[in-house]
Amino acid sequence: MTRPAPSAAPTTDDQLVEMLRTIGARDVSAEQLDSKLLGRCLGWTPVQTSESLVAAKARLLIWAIRVGGNPGPLFEDIELTVQGRRFLTAAER
């Protein structure tokens, strides 16, 4: 049996939780968070960060303003949604 190729987006709940915790920590500090800063905080590539944010936004776990850029899409003003906070609370149980 062959394994599927790894995706750049977070494929495990652990990676998703790590990203959401980082976003939540910035929410508490009231500092604006964008894709580039989030990627640096997590040590992820720009592509991985972008794909991860797209996936989280599709699941309504984050709110962000989509802006142009390369590699795109880039996001600014990234914040957790209520669903994102609930996901984190459930993950910490």
C-alpha positions in Angstrom: 0.0 0.0 0.0 1.4 3.4 -0.9 1.2 6.4 1.2 -0.3 9.7 -0.2 2.1 12.5 -0.8 2.4 14.9 2.2 0.4 18.1 1.8 1.8 21.5 2.6 -1.4 22.3 4.6 -1.6 21.1 8.1 -3.0 17.5 7.9 -3.0 16.8 11.6 -5.1 18.3 14.3 -1.8 19.0 16.2 -0.5 21.3 13.4 -3.9 23.0 13.1 -4.0 23.4 16.9 -0.5 24.9 16.9 -1.5 27.4 14.2 -4.7 28.4 16.0 -2.9 28.7 19.4 -0.4 31.1 17.7 -3.3 33.1 16.2 -5.1 33.2 19.6 -2.0 34.4 21.4 -1.8 37.3 19.0 -5.5 38.0 19.5 -4.9 38.4 23.3 -2.0 40.7 22.8 -4.0 42.8 20.3 -1.2 42.8 17.8 -2.2 42.5 14.2 -1.2 39.2 12.6 -0.5 38.6 8.9 0.6 35.6 6.9 4.3 36.4 7.0 4.4 37.0 10.7 2.4 33.8 11.4 4.8 31.8 9.2 7.8 33.1 11.0 6.2 32.3 14.4 5.5 28.8 13.3 8.7 28.2 11.3 6.6 27.3 8.3 7.3 28.1 4.6 5.2 30.8 3.0 3.3 28.2 0.8 2.6 26.0 3.9 1.3 29.0 5.8 -0.9 30.2 2.9 -2.4 26.8 2.3 -3.0 26.3 6.0 -4.8 29.6 6.4 -6.9 28.9 3.3 -7.9 25.5 4.9 -8.7 27.1 8.3 -10.7 29.9 6.7 -12.7 27.3 4.7 -13.6 25.6 8.0 -14.5 29.0 9.5 -11.9 28.7 12.2 -10.3 32.0 11.4 -11.3 35.4 10.0 -8.8 37.3 7.8 -8.6 39.8 5.0 -7.3 38.2 1.8 -4.7 40.4 0.1 -2.5 40.0 -3.0 1.0 38.8 -2.8 3.3 36.0 -3.7 3.0 33.2 -2.8 -0.7 33.9 -2.5 -3.0 34.2 -1.1 -1.7 36.3 1.7 -3.8 37.4 4.7 -3.9 40.3 7.1 -5.7 40.9 10.3 -5.9 37.2 11.1 -8.2 36.4 14.1 -9.8 33.3 15.6 -13.6 32.9 15.1 -15.9 31.5 17.7 -15.6 28.2 15.9 -11.8 28.4 16.1 -12.0 29.0 19.8 -14.4 26.1 20.3 -12.1 23.9 18.2 -9.1 24.8 20.5 -11.1 24.2 23.6 -12.2 20.8 22.4 -8.6 20.0 21.4 -7.3 20.8 24.9 -9.7 18.4 26.6 
